[in-house]
Structures are given as C-alpha cells and as structure tokens.
Amino acid sequence: MSRAGSRSQSEPSTESLAEALSALCAEVGIPFEEMLHTIEVALAVAYARAFNPPGQVTVRLDTKTGALDVRSRVVSPDGTSVEQELPSEDFKRMAAQTAKHAVLRHIHDLERDKVLRDVAEHRGELATGIVDRIEAGIVYIDLGRAEGVMPPEEQIPGEVLHPGRPVLVVILEPQHNRRQAQVRVSRAGRAFVHRLLEAEVPEIKAGTVQVRAIAREPGLRTKIAVSSSQQNLDPVGACVGPKGVRHRAILSELASEHVDIVPWSEDPEAFVAAALGPAKAEKVSIDRVTRTATVLVPRGQLSLAIGRDGQNARLAAKLTGYRIDIKPSESEPVGEASTPAE
C-alpha cells in the first residue's frame, strides 16, 4: 500500500531501499509496518536536526516509489494547529543513509533484546565464558551471544582472573546497554555455590537431597545445610562423595575457600550443634523467644568453635538464624563469645 502526501521524487538509492524493505523484513522476521515506522521516525529526527524547521516533523516514505512526504505541524498559542509541507529535495541523499542506519540499528536492537530474553530464562544457572578484559576492577566475560559483567562485589575476594582464561559464573540479571546484550554475573553469591553443588551432586537434581540453607563469606568460608527425603540416604555423604571427590571438585572451583557441609535438622539444638562444626558442642540450649542459642563446648575447642575473627560462629548464626553464645563447658566464664544471627 502506498503512503504519500505531496511528494518529491526520490533518488534511486532511496527507491532501491524501499523496494528491498519487504524482502529484508521477511528475511529477519520483522513486521513490515514496524520496520517502516522505525525508518520514518529516524528520517523525521534526521530532518529536524538538519534543517531545524518549526513544529513537529513527520516523514512518510512511499514504499512503491521511494518518494518522501515531509510535513511539520505547528500548534499556535490559541491551540489551533497548522500542518505544512516541507521541502525534501536537499534531504534525499541523507534520507537514504539515515534509512539504512535505522534499519541496521533496529535489527541490532531486536537481536540484542532477543538475547536478553533468552538470558533472562537462564537466570540463576551456571555458564562458562572467557575472560575478555578487566577495566576499573570490573571483569568482562565473553559468554557467546552476551557479555557477562562481573563488578567487584560479585567477585571472589583475592581471586585473580586473567584475560583469555575460561571462568565459571552464575547468571544474575540482564543489564541495560544499547550497544550489546549484557548480563550481570557472579562468583561471590550463595547461588554460585548452590549451583556448583547441584552440578556435582546428582541427588540434588533428582530431589532426594535438598539444600536447606547457605551462609557464605566469599573467598574465606561457606557453610551449607543439607537434608534428605530418603530415610537411608546420608545427605552430607552424598554431597561429599566417594572419597570426597565431589567436595574436592567444589573446592577446586573456589580456590582457597573452605566449604563445610552439615546436616540440616528441624531440631534447632541439633542444627546449631552441627552448624558449629568442626567444633563439637557438648550442650545447646535454645531460647525461642529471643532466638538465642547458648552452646557449651570443651575449653580446648573454644577457639575452633568461634573461628578466626569469629568467622565460624558468625557463619553458623547466619546458617541457622539464631544468635549464638559460645561458652566453655567448665564453670569458668573465660573466653565467651556471642554472635548474632544476620
């Protein structure tokens, strides 16, 4: 269908583009009217920028002849509007180039948006990419159709990544970037450890072993609580694997980070005691009103229960959701430690 008002005859370059528009739309799967609208908007913006006429500029492209109909609509102070035809003779060559750029940009934007929709469907999943570059502390990763962006807070502290080397990440959310499809990725989040464990332990994917809670201080230590839906299946043993092979595979991806896997329990006393491992708790008392757990441990294991800089107790509190007070089992109140849940 022809769309025209008062037209000027177009140059052959514009006419050729108009004739090829239908074929191009069919090839890339874009509706004809959508592409035509994109071109006309781009032409109107280009015309207004080049000639600065008064009012709002609109451009109509006759798809049969390639002719342009350029008009402006001026609204007067009393609210009435006047539409007038604008000359397009001097705009011909620019129009062809502008239309070409508009088509290419629109196709690029559609491809980018499609990639971002595909990426969004894989949120929370692991992906392998190649480190492309590191700029201002941000790691950019080639994930194929999209670029992964890993800011400092999503990186494992102390870990050094090198351009050209493969890296495993977990996909977070798409990021807005007009030039290309970008997605935020992470190695520091709890989801990264969860997906690593899931990849190594088939019982988790099968649903017979469940990850109940994860507490992590990336680069230092992680605690994972697991349970089983089968009575005779040891969830911790399943995650550790024969001769520790599954546990070692997770550790190899996390470099120097320690990973403790403990049994989850509905009994808070048992859960808190397990969460403080490798220390052995002699007694756990729970105050459910204040959500405080008072734990007695042998004096010789007090430092082990608390951990360096309070790390073990702090992660146990995060894992269980209880404030944890650690005391020596002897009567002397020496070396007590209190760690709030976060």
C-alpha positions in Angstrom: 0.0 0.0 0.0 1.4 3.4 -0.9 1.7 6.1 1.8 2.2 9.6 0.5 1.1 13.2 0.7 2.7 15.8 -1.5 6.0 14.1 -2.5 9.3 14.9 -4.1 10.7 12.3 -6.4 13.4 10.2 -4.6 16.8 9.3 -5.8 17.4 5.7 -7.0 19.3 4.9 -3.7 16.2 5.6 -1.7 13.9 3.9 -4.1 16.1 0.8 -4.1 16.0 0.7 -0.3 12.2 1.0 -0.4 11.9 -1.9 -2.9 14.2 -4.1 -0.7 12.3 -3.4 2.5 9.7 -6.1 2.2 12.4 -8.8 1.4 14.5 -7.7 4.3 11.6 -7.8 6.8 10.7 -11.3 5.6 14.4 -12.4 5.9 14.9 -11.2 9.5 11.3 -11.8 10.7 10.3 -8.2 11.4 6.8 -7.0 10.7 6.8 -4.6 7.7 4.9 -1.8 9.4 7.2 -2.0 12.4 10.3 -1.5 10.3 8.6 1.2 8.2 7.7 3.1 11.3 11.3 2.9 12.6 12.6 4.3 9.3 10.1 7.1 9.2 10.8 8.2 12.8 14.5 8.1 12.1 14.0 10.2 9.0 11.9 12.8 10.9 14.6 13.1 13.6 17.3 13.5 11.0 15.3 16.1 9.0 14.6 18.2 12.2 18.3 18.0 13.2 19.5 19.1 9.7 17.0 21.9 8.9 15.5 22.8 12.3 12.0 23.7 11.0 9.3 25.0 13.4 6.8 22.5 14.8 6.8 18.7 14.9 8.3 17.0 11.9 6.8 13.8 10.3 8.1 11.9 7.4 6.2 9.4 5.2 8.0 7.1 2.9 6.1 5.8 -0.2 7.2 2.2 -0.4 6.3 1.9 -4.1 8.2 4.9 -5.4 10.6 5.7 -2.6 9.3 9.3 -2.5 9.3 11.3 0.7 6.4 13.3 2.2 7.8 15.7 4.8 5.5 17.8 6.9 5.5 19.9 10.1 2.7 20.5 12.5 2.8 23.8 14.4 0.5 24.5 17.3 -0.3 28.1 17.9 -0.9 29.7 21.4 -4.7 29.5 20.9 -4.5 25.8 20.5 -5.1 25.6 16.8 -2.6 23.6 14.6 -1.3 24.2 11.1 0.3 21.5 9.0 2.6 22.4 6.2 4.6 20.6 3.6 8.4 20.9 3.9 10.9 20.7 1.0 12.8 17.4 0.8 15.0 17.9 -2.3 18.1 18.6 -0.2 17.3 15.7 2.2 17.4 12.9 -0.5 20.9 11.7 0.0 20.8 12.0 3.7 17.5 10.2 3.8 18.9 7.1 2.1 21.8 6.9 4.5 19.6 7.6 7.5 17.1 4.9 6.5 19.9 2.4 6.1 21.3 3.1 9.6 17.8 3.0 11.1 17.3 -0.5 9.6 20.6 -1.8 10.8 20.1 -0.3 14.3 16.6 -1.7 14.6 17.8 -5.2 13.6 20.6 -4.9 16.1 18.2 -3.8 18.9 15.9 -6.7 18.2 18.7 -9.2 18.2 20.0 -7.7 21.5 16.6 -7.8 23.1 16.1 -11.4 22.0 19.4 -12.4 23.5 18.4 -10.7 26.8 15.1 -12.5 26.9 17.0 -15.8 26.4 19.5 -14.9 29.1 16.7 -14.0 31.5 15.3 -17.5 31.1 18.6 -18.9 32.4 18.9 -16.6 35.5 20.4 -18.5 38.4 22.2 -21.0 36.2 25.9 -21.7 35.7 27.6 -20.5 32.5 31.2 -20.8 31.2 32.8 -17.9 29.4 36.2 -16.5 28.6 37.6 -13.5 30.4 37.7 -10.8 27.8 39.1 -7.8 29.7 39.3 -6.2 33.1 38.6 -2.5 33.3 38.4 -0.4 36.5 38.1 -3.6 38.6 35.1 -4.9 36.5 35.6 -8.2 34.8 34.0 -8.5 31.3 33.3 -12.1 30.2 32.6 -13.4 26.7 29.6 -15.7 27.1 29.0 -16.0 23.3 25.9 -14.1 22.4 26.0 -11.9 25.5 28.7 -10.2 27.5 29.0 -11.0 31.2 29.7 -8.1 33.6 31.1 -9.0 37.0 31.6 -6.0 39.3 34.0 -6.2 42.3 31.2 -7.1 44.7 30.3 -10.2 42.7 34.0 -11.4 42.5 35.6 -13.7 45.0 38.0 -11.5 47.1 41.6 -12.3 46.4 40.9 -14.3 43.2 42.9 -13.2 40.2 41.3 -13.7 36.8 43.3 -13.5 33.5 42.0 -12.4 30.1 41.8 -15.3 27.7 41.2 -17.8 30.5 37.9 -19.7 31.0 35.7 -18.8 34.0 32.6 -20.3 35.5 29.9 -17.9 36.7 26.3 -17.8 37.7 23.9 -15.7 35.7 22.1 -12.9 37.5 20.0 -10.3 35.7 20.2 -8.6 32.3 21.8 -5.1 32.2 20.8 -2.1 30.1 23.4 -1.4 27.4 22.4 0.0 24.0 25.5 -1.3 22.2 25.2 -5.0 23.1 23.5 -7.6 25.3 25.0 -7.6 28.8 24.2 -9.7 31.8 25.4 -9.3 35.4 27.2 -12.5 36.6 28.7 -13.6 39.9 31.1 -15.9 41.6 30.6 -14.4 45.1 27.0 -15.1 45.7 25.4 -18.1 47.6 23.7 -19.1 44.3 27.1 -19.8 42.8 27.9 -22.3 45.5 24.4 -23.8 45.3 24.7 -24.4 41.5 28.2 -25.8 41.9 26.9 -28.3 44.4 23.9 -29.1 42.3 26.2 -29.8 39.3 28.4 -32.2 41.3 25.6 -34.0 43.3 23.0 -35.7 41.1 20.9 -36.4 44.2 20.2 -32.7 44.4 18.9 -32.5 40.9 16.9 -35.7 41.5 15.3 -34.1 44.5 16.4 -36.7 47.1 18.9 -34.3 48.7 17.8 -30.7 49.4 20.0 -27.6 50.1 18.2 -26.0 53.0 20.5 -23.0 53.8 23.8 -21.5 52.7 25.9 -19.0 54.6 28.9 -17.6 52.8 31.8 -15.2 53.2 33.3 -15.5 49.7 37.0 -16.3 49.5 37.0 -17.4 53.1 34.4 -20.0 54.2 31.0 -21.3 53.3 28.6 -23.5 55.3 25.9 -25.5 53.6 23.0 -27.3 55.4 21.5 -30.2 53.5 18.7 -32.8 54.2 17.4 -35.9 52.6 13.9 -37.1 51.6 15.0 -40.7 51.8 15.5 -42.3 55.2 18.6 -44.3 54.3 20.3 -41.6 52.3 23.0 -39.6 54.1 22.8 -36.1 52.6 26.2 -35.0 53.8 27.8 -38.2 52.4 26.1 -37.7 49.1 27.5 -34.1 48.8 31.0 -35.1 49.9 31.0 -38.1 47.5 33.1 -41.2 47.5 36.5 -40.4 49.0 35.5 -36.8 49.0 35.6 -36.5 45.2 32.5 -34.2 44.9 33.6 -32.0 47.8 37.1 -31.6 46.2 35.5 -30.6 42.9 33.7 -27.8 44.6 36.8 -26.7 46.4 38.9 -26.6 43.2 36.5 -24.1 41.8 36.5 -21.9 44.9 40.3 -21.9 45.3 41.2 -21.3 49.0 37.6 -21.1 50.3 36.7 -23.7 52.9 33.3 -25.4 52.5 31.6 -27.1 55.4 28.6 -29.3 54.6 26.4 -30.1 57.6 23.1 -31.9 58.2 20.0 -29.8 58.5 17.6 -30.6 61.3 14.1 -29.4 62.4 15.5 -29.7 65.9 17.2 -26.3 66.5 19.6 -27.7 69.1 20.9 -30.4 66.7 21.1 -27.9 63.8 23.0 -25.3 65.8 25.4 -28.0 67.1 26.0 -29.3 63.5 26.4 -25.7 62.2 29.3 -25.1 64.6 31.3 -28.0 63.1 34.1 -28.9 63.0 33.9 -28.0 66.7 31.9 -30.5 68.9 29.2 -28.9 71.0 28.5 -30.6 74.4 25.2 -28.9 75.1 22.9 -26.4 73.2 20.1 -24.5 74.9 17.6 -22.6 72.8 15.6 -19.5 73.8 12.9 -19.4 71.2 11.6 -16.0 72.3 14.9 -14.2 71.7 16.1 -16.8 69.1 19.3 -17.3 71.1 21.3 -20.5 71.3 23.7 -20.9 74.2 26.4 -23.5 73.3 28.8 -25.2 75.7 31.9 -26.6 74.1 35.1 -28.1 75.6 37.6 -25.5 76.5 40.1 -27.0 74.1 37.7 -26.4 71.2 36.5 -22.9 72.1 38.7 -21.2 69.5 37.7 -23.8 66.9 34.0 -23.1 67.6 34.5 -19.3 67.4 36.8 -19.4 64.5 39.3 -16.9 63.3 37.9 -13.4 63.8 34.6 -15.1 64.9 34.1 -16.5 61.4 32.9 -20.0 62.3 30.3 -18.7 64.9 29.2 -15.9 62.6 28.5 -18.3 59.7 26.8 -20.7 62.0 24.5 -17.9 63.1 23.7 -16.9 59.5 23.0 -20.5 58.6 20.7 -21.3 61.5 19.1 -17.9 62.0 19.9 -18.0 65.7 22.1 -15.7 67.8 24.8 -18.0 69.2 26.5 -17.6 72.6 29.5 -19.9 72.9 30.9 -20.7 76.3 33.4 -23.2 77.7 31.8 -26.2 79.3 33.8 -25.7 82.6 32.4 -23.3 85.1 35.0 -20.5 84.5 33.4 -17.9 82.2 36.6 -17.4 80.2 36.6 -16.7 76.5 32.9 -16.4 76.0 31.7 -15.3 72.5 28.4 -14.0 71.3 27.4 -14.0 67.6 24.1 -12.5 66.4 22.3 -14.1 63.5 22.1 -12.0 60.4 
